[in-house]
Amino acid sequence: MMSAMKPDSATLDSQIATVRRFTRFYTRQIGLLESKLLKSAFSLTEARILYELANRDGVTASELVKDLGLDPGYLSRILKRFEHQGLLSRAPSPQDGRQSVLTITEAGRAAFGPLDRGSVEQVAGMLEALRPEQRRKLTNSMETIERLLGKAPDAAVPYILRSHRPGDMGWIIHRQMVLYNSEYGWDEGYEALISEILGNFLKNFDPKYENAWIAEREGEIVGSVFVVRQSHEVAKLRLLFVEPAARGLGIGRRLVDECIRFSRQRGYKTLTLWTNDVLVSARRIYQAAGFRLVEEEKHHSFGKDLVGQNWELSL
């Protein structure tokens, strides 16, 4: 549960260079530098327009301009050429007489077919050269790029909550440290703290009074939280975490709700937690769930000056 932190100049320069290097690599990898796509008669832009026409019903030129980010004049010239070649037809829009509905013709589908098959074969060849775990890592990374650069999380994709398994703790330590370091600049002191917390959880785990919830989406861990026993009447919520790509789906609130439900079922009177005031998104979840701030204190930890906070919920 973190917010973005502006990178320093040197870091930003390095990240820019990485993105540009990847862009050069990928455009060469899939042949985008060639004047015609997949050795066809069409440029990349023309092929993309054919794809939209072949896979959408009732699309208009203005919708293509908006969705593809094309210059209206440039698109108009391509559409006129397609119409002249018999690849598309136009008809007045029933909703707006000033607009024309574009429809791909049989000739257009015949022209698009080899492009579509060629693209599938090209990608299949690229993926078949990789081991299954490499393909999974590649496609997951591509989905992450898509989400981070503009695609909102798809709420229709379900997630599950499960108990912890061997290997989960090491992954959670790694991901939390990497993200808190990149977004807040926290140092290895935080890694030492969460390693100690989760090590003690595993060594002293009492399933009657303690629990872990691991959120999983499309086979990947996207969040976690823990409840540990502090005393006969007091439980402690620890290490709430949601992956950036899965935020906005209500996973954080669901994890906290599970902690509250479990603590009540086990007969605890109070559920407590410790956090820092910079973790704004997490604090909002705690407030919405009914927790109240009972104490805060300045401290220097993880290489930063912070304000630690204790929160409590009467169960």
Sine and cosine of phi, psi and omega as CSV:
sin_phi,cos_phi,sin_psi,cos_psi,sin_omega,cos_omega
0.00,0.00,1.00,0.08,-0.17,-0.99
-0.69,-0.72,0.36,-0.93,0.10,-1.00
-0.92,-0.39,0.29,-0.96,-0.09,-1.00
-0.94,0.34,0.54,-0.84,0.05,-1.00
-0.83,-0.56,0.77,-0.63,-0.06,-1.00
-0.91,0.41,0.79,-0.61,-0.02,-1.00
-0.96,0.27,0.40,-0.92,0.08,-1.00
-0.96,0.29,0.20,-0.98,-0.12,-0.99
-0.86,0.50,-0.69,0.72,-0.03,-1.00
-0.90,0.43,-0.66,0.75,0.02,-1.00
-0.90,0.43,-0.70,0.72,-0.01,-1.00
-0.89,0.46,-0.67,0.74,0.02,-1.00
-0.87,0.49,-0.66,0.75,0.01,-1.00
-0.91,0.41,-0.64,0.77,0.00,-1.00
-0.93,0.37,-0.62,0.78,0.06,-1.00
-0.88,0.48,-0.71,0.71,0.01,-1.00
-0.88,0.47,-0.61,0.79,0.02,-1.00
-0.90,0.43,-0.71,0.70,0.00,-1.00
-0.89,0.45,-0.68,0.73,-0.01,-1.00
-0.91,0.40,-0.63,0.78,0.03,-1.00
-0.90,0.44,-0.68,0.73,0.03,-1.00
-0.89,0.45,-0.65,0.76,0.00,-1.00
-0.88,0.47,-0.69,0.73,0.03,-1.00
-0.89,0.45,-0.67,0.75,0.00,-1.00
-0.89,0.45,-0.73,0.68,-0.14,-0.99
-0.96,0.29,-0.60,0.80,0.04,-1.00
-0.89,0.46,-0.59,0.81,0.07,-1.00
-0.95,0.31,-0.63,0.78,-0.06,-1.00
-0.87,0.50,-0.65,0.76,-0.06,-1.00
-0.96,-0.27,0.24,0.97,0.17,-0.99
0.97,0.23,0.45,0.89,-0.02,-1.00
-0.97,0.24,-0.22,0.98,0.01,-1.00
-0.99,0.17,-0.22,0.97,0.02,-1.00
-0.97,0.26,0.53,-0.85,-0.06,-1.00
-0.91,0.41,-0.49,0.87,0.03,-1.00
-0.83,-0.56,0.65,-0.76,-0.08,-1.00
-0.98,0.20,0.76,-0.65,0.09,-1.00
0.79,0.61,0.62,0.79,0.04,-1.00
0.85,0.53,0.49,0.87,0.02,-1.00
-0.99,-0.11,-0.14,-0.99,0.05,-1.00
-1.00,0.00,0.09,1.00,-0.14,-0.99
-0.90,-0.44,0.59,-0.81,0.14,-0.99
-0.97,0.23,0.13,-0.99,0.03,-1.00
-0.85,0.52,-0.70,0.71,-0.02,-1.00
-0.90,0.43,-0.69,0.72,0.00,-1.00
-0.89,0.45,-0.64,0.77,0.02,-1.00
-0.91,0.42,-0.62,0.78,0.01,-1.00
-0.92,0.40,-0.63,0.78,0.04,-1.00
-0.91,0.42,-0.66,0.75,0.07,-1.00
-0.87,0.49,-0.63,0.78,0.03,-1.00
-0.87,0.50,-0.72,0.69,-0.01,-1.00
-0.89,0.46,-0.68,0.74,0.01,-1.00
-0.90,0.43,-0.59,0.81,-0.03,-1.00
-0.97,0.23,-0.34,0.94,-0.11,-0.99
-0.88,-0.47,0.12,0.99,0.02,-1.00
-0.73,-0.68,0.61,-0.79,0.04,-1.00
-0.97,-0.22,0.70,-0.72,0.12,-0.99
0.94,0.35,0.49,0.87,-0.02,-1.00
-0.99,0.16,0.54,-0.84,0.04,-1.00
-0.93,-0.37,0.25,-0.97,0.01,-1.00
-0.89,0.46,-0.63,0.77,-0.01,-1.00
-0.90,0.43,-0.58,0.82,0.06,-1.00
-0.92,0.39,-0.62,0.78,0.04,-1.00
-0.91,0.41,-0.64,0.77,0.05,-1.00
-0.85,0.53,-0.72,0.69,-0.04,-1.00
-0.93,0.37,-0.74,0.68,-0.12,-0.99
-0.96,0.28,-0.54,0.84,-0.06,-1.00
-0.98,-0.18,-0.15,0.99,0.01,-1.00
0.93,0.38,0.57,0.82,-0.05,-1.00
-0.99,-0.10,0.44,-0.90,0.14,-0.99
-0.92,0.38,0.75,-0.66,-0.06,-1.00
-0.85,0.53,-0.64,0.76,0.00,-1.00
-0.91,0.41,-0.65,0.76,0.02,-1.00
-0.89,0.45,-0.71,0.70,0.02,-1.00
-0.89,0.45,-0.65,0.76,-0.03,-1.00
-0.87,0.50,-0.65,0.76,0.00,-1.00
-0.91,0.42,-0.65,0.76,0.02,-1.00
-0.91,0.42,-0.68,0.73,-0.02,-1.00
-0.91,0.42,-0.62,0.79,0.04,-1.00
-0.90,0.43,-0.64,0.77,0.02,-1.00
-0.92,0.40,-0.67,0.74,0.05,-1.00
-0.87,0.49,-0.67,0.75,-0.01,-1.00
-0.91,0.42,-0.67,0.74,0.02,-1.00
-0.89,0.46,-0.57,0.82,0.00,-1.00
-0.99,0.12,-0.05,1.00,0.03,-1.00
0.98,0.18,0.35,0.93,-0.04,-1.00
-1.00,0.01,-0.31,0.95,0.03,-1.00
-0.55,-0.83,0.33,-0.94,0.09,-1.00
-0.79,-0.61,0.34,-0.94,0.01,-1.00
-0.85,-0.53,0.51,-0.86,0.10,-0.99
-0.54,-0.84,0.54,-0.84,0.00,-1.00
-0.86,0.51,0.65,-0.76,0.04,-1.00
-0.95,0.31,0.74,-0.67,0.03,-1.00
-0.93,0.36,-0.37,0.93,0.00,-1.00
-1.00,0.06,-0.53,0.85,-0.06,-1.00
-0.55,-0.84,0.95,-0.32,-0.05,-1.00
-0.89,0.45,-0.29,0.96,0.01,-1.00
-0.98,0.18,-0.23,0.97,-0.04,-1.00
-0.96,-0.28,0.45,-0.89,0.09,-1.00
-0.91,-0.42,0.68,-0.73,0.10,-1.00
-1.00,0.08,0.77,-0.63,-0.04,-1.00
-0.99,-0.13,0.74,-0.67,0.00,-1.00
-0.75,-0.66,0.76,-0.65,0.04,-1.00
-0.95,0.30,0.64,-0.77,0.01,-1.00
-1.00,-0.02,0.10,-1.00,0.08,-1.00
-0.88,0.48,-0.61,0.79,0.05,-1.00
-0.90,0.43,-0.60,0.80,0.04,-1.00
-0.90,0.43,-0.67,0.74,0.03,-1.00
-0.91,0.40,-0.58,0.81,0.04,-1.00
-0.91,0.40,-0.57,0.82,0.03,-1.00
-0.96,0.27,-0.57,0.82,-0.03,-1.00
-0.97,0.23,-0.51,0.86,-0.08,-1.00
-0.79,0.61,-0.80,0.60,0.01,-1.00
-0.88,0.48,-0.56,0.83,0.05,-1.00
-0.89,0.45,-0.72,0.70,-0.04,-1.00
-0.90,0.43,-0.72,0.69,0.00,-1.00
-0.91,0.42,-0.63,0.77,0.01,-1.00
-0.90,0.44,-0.63,0.78,0.02,-1.00
-0.91,0.41,-0.68,0.73,0.03,-1.00
-0.88,0.48,-0.70,0.72,-0.01,-1.00
-0.92,0.40,-0.60,0.80,0.02,-1.00
-0.89,0.45,-0.73,0.68,-0.01,-1.00
-0.93,0.36,-0.64,0.77,0.03,-1.00
-0.86,0.51,-0.67,0.74,0.02,-1.00
-0.89,0.45,-0.61,0.79,0.03,-1.00
-0.92,0.40,-0.67,0.74,-0.04,-1.00
-0.96,0.27,-0.59,0.81,-0.04,-1.00
-0.91,0.41,-0.34,0.94,0.04,-1.00
-0.98,0.21,-0.12,0.99,-0.04,-1.00
-0.96,-0.29,0.42,-0.91,0.13,-0.99
-0.96,0.29,0.37,-0.93,-0.04,-1.00
-0.80,0.60,-0.69,0.73,-0.01,-1.00
-0.93,0.37,-0.48,0.88,0.07,-1.00
-0.95,0.32,-0.63,0.77,0.04,-1.00
-0.89,0.46,-0.68,0.74,0.00,-1.00
-0.89,0.45,-0.67,0.74,0.01,-1.00
-0.90,0.43,-0.65,0.76,0.00,-1.00
-0.90,0.44,-0.76,0.64,-0.05,-1.00
-0.93,0.36,-0.58,0.81,0.08,-1.00
-0.89,0.45,-0.64,0.77,0.03,-1.00
-0.91,0.42,-0.63,0.78,0.03,-1.00
-0.90,0.43,-0.64,0.77,0.04,-1.00
-0.90,0.43,-0.60,0.80,0.04,-1.00
-0.90,0.44,-0.70,0.72,0.04,-1.00
-0.86,0.52,-0.70,0.71,-0.02,-1.00
-0.88,0.47,-0.68,0.73,-0.01,-1.00
-0.92,0.38,-0.70,0.71,-0.08,-1.00
-0.94,0.35,-0.50,0.86,-0.06,-1.00
-0.99,-0.11,0.30,0.95,0.18,-0.98
0.59,-0.81,-0.41,0.91,-0.02,-1.00
-0.98,0.18,0.82,-0.57,0.03,-1.00
-0.94,0.35,0.48,-0.88,0.05,-1.00
-0.84,0.55,0.67,-0.74,0.00,-1.00
-1.00,0.09,0.97,-0.24,-0.04,-1.00
-0.91,0.41,-0.30,0.95,-0.01,-1.00
-0.96,0.27,-0.33,0.94,0.03,-1.00
-0.97,0.22,0.88,-0.47,-0.10,-1.00
-0.97,0.26,0.34,-0.94,0.15,-0.99
-0.78,-0.63,0.33,-0.94,0.04,-1.00
-0.83,-0.56,0.41,-0.91,0.17,-0.99
-0.93,-0.36,0.75,-0.66,0.00,-1.00
-0.68,-0.73,0.20,-0.98,0.08,-1.00
-0.98,0.18,0.18,-0.98,-0.08,-1.00
-0.96,0.27,0.47,-0.88,0.01,-1.00
-0.79,-0.61,0.25,-0.97,0.08,-1.00
-0.83,0.56,0.74,-0.68,0.00,-1.00
0.99,-0.14,-0.34,0.94,-0.04,-1.00
-0.89,0.46,-0.67,0.75,-0.11,-0.99
-0.91,0.42,-0.66,0.75,0.04,-1.00
-0.89,0.46,-0.63,0.77,0.02,-1.00
-0.91,0.42,-0.69,0.72,-0.03,-1.00
-0.90,0.45,-0.69,0.72,0.04,-1.00
-0.85,0.52,-0.73,0.68,-0.02,-1.00
-0.88,0.48,-0.78,0.63,-0.09,-1.00
-0.92,0.39,-0.68,0.74,-0.01,-1.00
-0.90,0.43,-0.65,0.76,-0.01,-1.00
-0.91,0.42,-0.72,0.70,-0.01,-1.00
-0.87,0.50,-0.71,0.71,-0.07,-1.00
-0.97,0.26,-0.65,0.76,0.03,-1.00
-0.93,0.38,-0.51,0.86,0.06,-1.00
-0.94,0.34,-0.70,0.72,-0.05,-1.00
-0.96,0.29,-0.53,0.85,-0.08,-1.00
-0.99,-0.13,-0.41,0.91,-0.02,-1.00
-0.81,-0.59,-0.15,0.99,0.00,-1.00
0.97,0.24,0.31,0.95,-0.01,-1.00
-0.94,0.35,0.58,-0.81,-0.05,-1.00
-0.99,-0.12,-0.20,-0.98,-0.12,-0.99
-0.92,0.40,-0.19,0.98,0.08,-1.00
-0.86,0.51,-0.57,0.83,0.05,-1.00
-0.94,0.34,-0.62,0.78,0.04,-1.00
-0.88,0.47,-0.63,0.77,0.04,-1.00
-0.90,0.44,-0.64,0.77,-0.03,-1.00
-0.91,0.41,-0.77,0.64,-0.05,-1.00
-0.94,0.34,-0.47,0.88,0.08,-1.00
-0.91,0.42,-0.65,0.76,0.02,-1.00
-0.92,0.39,-0.69,0.73,-0.01,-1.00
-0.87,0.49,-0.75,0.66,-0.07,-1.00
-0.97,0.24,-0.50,0.86,0.11,-0.99
-0.89,0.46,-0.70,0.71,0.04,-1.00
-0.91,0.41,-0.59,0.81,0.03,-1.00
-0.87,0.50,-0.72,0.70,-0.01,-1.00
-0.93,0.37,-0.67,0.74,-0.05,-1.00
-0.93,0.36,-0.56,0.83,-0.12,-0.99
-0.91,-0.40,0.29,0.96,-0.13,-0.99
-0.86,0.51,0.81,-0.59,0.05,-1.00
-0.86,-0.51,0.99,-0.14,-0.11,-0.99
-0.88,0.48,-0.29,0.96,0.03,-1.00
-0.95,0.32,-0.54,0.84,-0.09,-1.00
-0.84,-0.55,-0.02,1.00,-0.04,-1.00
-0.71,-0.71,0.37,-0.93,-0.02,-1.00
-0.35,-0.94,0.32,-0.95,0.11,-0.99
-0.75,-0.66,0.62,-0.78,0.08,-1.00
-0.85,-0.53,0.83,-0.56,0.04,-1.00
-0.93,-0.37,0.87,-0.50,0.05,-1.00
-1.00,0.04,0.76,-0.64,-0.05,-1.00
-0.78,-0.63,0.72,-0.70,-0.03,-1.00
-0.69,-0.73,0.84,-0.55,-0.04,-1.00
0.79,0.62,0.65,0.76,0.07,-1.00
0.99,0.16,0.04,1.00,-0.02,-1.00
-0.90,-0.44,0.61,-0.79,0.09,-1.00
-0.95,0.32,0.80,-0.61,-0.01,-1.00
-0.83,-0.55,0.04,1.00,0.03,-1.00
0.01,-1.00,0.24,-0.97,0.01,-1.00
-0.25,-0.97,0.32,-0.95,0.09,-1.00
-0.31,-0.95,0.35,-0.94,-0.07,-1.00
-0.68,-0.73,0.52,-0.86,0.21,-0.98
-0.86,-0.51,0.80,-0.60,0.04,-1.00
-0.85,-0.53,0.44,-0.90,-0.02,-1.00
-0.99,0.12,0.82,-0.57,0.05,-1.00
-0.98,-0.18,-0.59,0.81,0.09,-1.00
-0.36,-0.93,-0.05,-1.00,0.00,-1.00
-0.86,0.50,-0.53,0.85,-0.08,-1.00
-0.93,-0.37,-0.15,0.99,-0.13,-0.99
-0.84,-0.54,0.79,-0.61,0.12,-0.99
-0.93,-0.36,0.36,-0.93,-0.03,-1.00
-0.81,-0.59,0.79,-0.61,0.10,-1.00
-1.00,0.09,0.75,-0.67,-0.09,-1.00
-0.72,-0.70,0.62,-0.79,0.25,-0.97
0.85,0.53,0.72,0.70,0.13,-0.99
-0.88,0.48,0.73,-0.68,-0.08,-1.00
-0.44,-0.90,0.71,-0.70,0.11,-0.99
-0.72,-0.69,0.74,-0.67,0.02,-1.00
-0.88,0.48,0.61,-0.79,0.00,-1.00
-0.79,0.62,-0.64,0.77,-0.05,-1.00
-0.94,0.35,-0.25,0.97,-0.05,-1.00
-0.94,-0.35,0.13,0.99,0.02,-1.00
-0.97,0.25,0.45,-0.89,-0.05,-1.00
1.00,0.00,0.04,1.00,-0.01,-1.00
-0.97,-0.25,0.04,1.00,0.00,-1.00
0.99,0.13,0.20,0.98,-0.05,-1.00
-0.93,0.37,-0.66,0.75,0.00,-1.00
-0.87,0.50,-0.72,0.70,0.02,-1.00
-0.90,0.43,-0.64,0.77,0.02,-1.00
-0.89,0.46,-0.67,0.75,0.01,-1.00
-0.89,0.46,-0.68,0.73,0.02,-1.00
-0.91,0.41,-0.65,0.76,0.03,-1.00
-0.87,0.49,-0.63,0.78,0.03,-1.00
-0.91,0.42,-0.62,0.78,0.04,-1.00
-0.89,0.46,-0.68,0.73,0.00,-1.00
-0.91,0.42,-0.73,0.69,-0.01,-1.00
-0.87,0.50,-0.73,0.68,-0.01,-1.00
-0.87,0.49,-0.70,0.71,-0.05,-1.00
-0.90,0.44,-0.61,0.79,0.04,-1.00
-0.92,0.39,-0.68,0.74,-0.01,-1.00
-0.89,0.45,-0.53,0.85,-0.02,-1.00
-1.00,0.07,0.03,1.00,0.11,-0.99
1.00,0.07,0.20,0.98,0.07,-1.00
-0.93,0.36,0.51,-0.86,0.04,-1.00
-1.00,-0.09,-0.45,0.89,-0.07,-1.00
-0.64,-0.77,0.64,-0.76,0.12,-0.99
-0.90,-0.43,0.85,-0.53,-0.05,-1.00
-0.91,-0.41,0.24,-0.97,0.13,-0.99
-0.37,-0.93,0.40,-0.92,0.09,-1.00
-0.86,-0.52,0.72,-0.69,0.01,-1.00
-0.56,-0.83,-0.09,-1.00,0.07,-1.00
-0.84,-0.54,0.53,-0.85,-0.15,-0.99
-0.91,0.42,-0.31,0.95,0.01,-1.00
-0.96,0.29,-0.28,0.96,-0.01,-1.00
-1.00,0.07,0.95,0.32,-0.18,-0.98
-0.89,0.45,-0.72,0.70,-0.05,-1.00
-0.88,0.47,-0.67,0.75,0.01,-1.00
-0.91,0.42,-0.68,0.74,-0.01,-1.00
-0.89,0.46,-0.57,0.82,0.04,-1.00
-0.91,0.42,-0.62,0.78,0.04,-1.00
-0.90,0.44,-0.69,0.72,0.00,-1.00
-0.88,0.47,-0.70,0.72,0.01,-1.00
-0.89,0.46,-0.70,0.72,-0.01,-1.00
-0.89,0.45,-0.48,0.88,-0.01,-1.00
-0.99,0.10,-0.08,1.00,0.06,-1.00
0.97,-0.25,0.01,1.00,0.07,-1.00
-0.91,0.40,0.50,-0.87,0.07,-1.00
-0.82,-0.58,0.60,-0.80,0.02,-1.00
-0.97,0.26,0.84,-0.55,-0.05,-1.00
-0.93,-0.36,-0.31,0.95,-0.03,-1.00
-0.25,-0.97,0.59,-0.81,0.14,-0.99
-0.58,-0.82,0.48,-0.88,-0.09,-1.00
-0.45,-0.89,0.68,-0.74,0.06,-1.00
-0.95,0.32,0.60,-0.80,0.06,-1.00
-0.44,-0.90,0.33,-0.94,0.08,-1.00
-0.92,-0.39,0.95,-0.33,-0.03,-1.00
-0.59,-0.81,0.42,-0.91,0.07,-1.00
0.85,0.53,0.43,0.90,0.02,-1.00
0.99,0.15,0.19,0.98,-0.06,-1.00
-0.70,-0.71,0.44,-0.90,0.18,-0.98
-0.99,0.11,0.87,-0.50,-0.12,-0.99
-0.78,-0.63,0.19,-0.98,0.13,-0.99
-0.86,-0.51,0.95,-0.30,0.04,-1.00
-0.98,0.18,0.55,-0.84,-0.04,-1.00
-0.72,-0.69,0.67,-0.74,0.15,-0.99
-0.96,-0.27,0.77,-0.64,0.01,-1.00
-0.86,-0.52,0.49,-0.87,0.00,-1.00
-0.67,-0.74,0.51,-0.86,0.12,-0.99
-0.76,-0.65,0.84,-0.55,0.09,-1.00
-0.98,0.19,0.78,-0.63,-0.14,-0.99
-0.99,-0.11,0.00,0.00,0.00,0.00
